């Protein structure tokens, strides 16, 4: 199957990626067709069996396959694939940068961004999540509170989401030198100015001043869960 055809030079570019590449685009529109293509690839690689996986030494194919597998299954097949990736594609932590990446056996000084983005999308994706982004989008988030002014990459937010009444916040440190320090974030778009409090990870509550739906918050960078709510 062709990945693409160049009519200028009359060249058909055939590659195993031709079957896999369009699956990510087909999934929200023709889920049945996309899943059939993924199931064929999963069968050919041995993902549904109990033997060794084959054909996934190519990082382009492996990263595409990882990205798509997350959208179609969350069971034993996904577990087997990630065990394979962990064993063969050089997972590595850069503790100073606070980054987890795959080297993919390429021997390069910097991790491949596109390949890692594919793999991580597959890791966090649950069945049907990619399709729901397009077919059942959360448009309400554009009218809800917004977090800005984050001291990134020194600090990253693993949680910053609004459930309709509470803003959930969790700050993580880039590395050990940042852990347990304080950071400041800006919040705006709150539905009113009255009676807000920041519930600490320990359970205590600090009153928060809000003006025109906005406030400045101080968080400890230790992975603790905060809740900004009206009291």
N, C-alpha and C positions, 0 to 999 in steps of 0.2 A: 504494500500500500504506500502511495506517495505521501510524503509530508507536505510537499508543494511542487508545483510545476512552473518552470520559468519559460514562457513562450518566446522570449527574445533569443535564447540560445537553444531552445527546444530540449530542455533538460528536465527529466523526471527525477526528483530527489527522493529516493526510497530509503527508509530507515525503520527499525522497530519502533521508534518514537511516533511514527505516523498514526498508529492505532491509539497510543496513549495520550498524545498531545491534546487532541480535541475533547477528551473526556471531561476536563475541568469546565469547558465552555458549554458542553452539551448537558451537563448534569442539571442545571436549573431549568432547561427548556425541554429536553427529552431524557428524563431520568432513566426510563427503561432502556433506551439505546446506550446511554453512558454506562449504566451498570452492566449491561451485557458485554461491552468492550472491556470493562475492568475485570469482570469474572473470567473472560477468556485469558487475559494477561495473568490473572492470579492462578489459573489452572496451569498455564504454561510454565510459570516460575515454580510451581509446586507449593504455593502458599496454602492450598486446601488439603495438602497431604501431611505426612509426618516425617518425610525425608528431608534432605538438604534442599535449600533454595538454589535455583540456578538462574543465570542470566542477569543478575542484579549487581554485577561487579562494575558496570558502567554507571557512574554517579548521576548522569543525566536521566537515565531510565529509572534508577533507584529512587531519586528524589521525586520524580513525577509520580511514580507508583506509590510512594509514601504519602504524597499529598492527596491522592485520590482515595487511597484505602481508608483514610480517616472519615471520609464522607459516606462510605458504603458499609463499614462494619466497625464494631467496637468490641469484638470478641477475640477468640483464639487466633484468628488470622492476623489481626492487627498486632497482637502480642508477639506472634512469631516473626513478623516483619521487623518490628522494632528490636527484637533480640538479635536478629541478623545484622541490622544497621549498627547496633552497639558493638558487635563483634568485629565487623569488617570495615566500617567507614570512619574510623578514627574520631570517636567523640572526645571532646577535650574542653576543659574549663580554662579560661584566662582569668585568674582570680583578681588581678589588678583592674582589668576592665569590667569584671563582673559579667562576662559573656560566655555562653555555652555554644559551641559550634561543632560541626563535623569537618574534618580535613579531607575526607573522601579519597585519601590515598594519592592526592595530586602533587604532594611535595612542594606546595607553594607557600610563600611567606604570609599570605593573608587568606583567610577562609573565603570561599566563593559565596557571595551574598545571595545570588539567585537560587543556587542549589540549597543553601541553608534555609532560605525563606520557604521554599517548597516543602522541605522536610518538616519544618516547624509548624507550617499550616496543617499538615497531616497529623501531627502529634496532638495539637489542641482541638482539631475538628472532631465533632461527634456526628453520628449518622444523620444526614439530611441538613446539617447546619449550613453548609455552603449554599445549597439550593434555597434555604429559607431567607438568606440575605436578600435575594432578588424577588422571591415570590411572597414573602411575608415580612417585609422590612419593618424595623422599629423606627418609624418616622417621629415618634414622640420624643426621641432623644434630642432632636433639634430644638425643642421648646423647653427642655429641662435644664437644670443647673449645669454649669460648665466649670471645669477645673483648669486653671492655667498658671503660668509663672513657676512651673516646676523646675527645680535645680537638676535638670537632666544633663548628662548621664550619672552625675553624682548620686542622684536619687531617682528611683523608678517607682511607679504606682502599679501594684498588682491588682488593686481594686480602686475604681473611681466610677461608681455607677449609682444611678438614682432609681429607687424602686417605686416612686410616686409619692413617697412621704419622707424617706430617709436617704441621705447621701452616704454611701459606704466608701470608706477610704482606708487603704493600707499602703504604707511606704516601705520600700526595701532599699538597702544600701548597695552601692556599687561594689564596695569592697570593705574589708575589716576596718580601714581607717575612718570610714564614714558611719559605721554601725553605732547606734545609740546616740547619735547627734540629733540636733533639732533641725527641721526644715520648715520653710514657710510656703504656703500655696495660696492662690487667689481663687475664690469661688464667686461666681455671679449667676444670675438667672434664678435665684431662690424665689419662691412664689409670694413671700411676704417678708416684712422686716421684724416681725414680732415673735419674741419668746424662743429664740434658738439656743440650743446647747450642744456642746461637743461631748459625746459619751466616750470616755477613755477606755482603752483595753482592760484596765483594772476594774471598770464598772462605775467609776466616779464621773461626774458631769461638770463641765466648765461652761458658764454662760458665755454666749457669743453675740457680739454686737453686729447687726446687719443693717446696712443703709442702701436703699434703692436696690434691694435684692442681692447685694454683694458683701463679702467679708474676707478678711485675711485670717488664715488658720495656721496654727503652729502644731506640727506633728513630730513625734519622736520616730526616728528612722530605725525601727527594730522589728518590722513585720507585724506589728500589733494592729488590730482591727478597730477603727474609729467609726462612729456614726454621728453625723450632723442631723439633728432632728429638732422639731418644735416640742417644747416641754409642756 
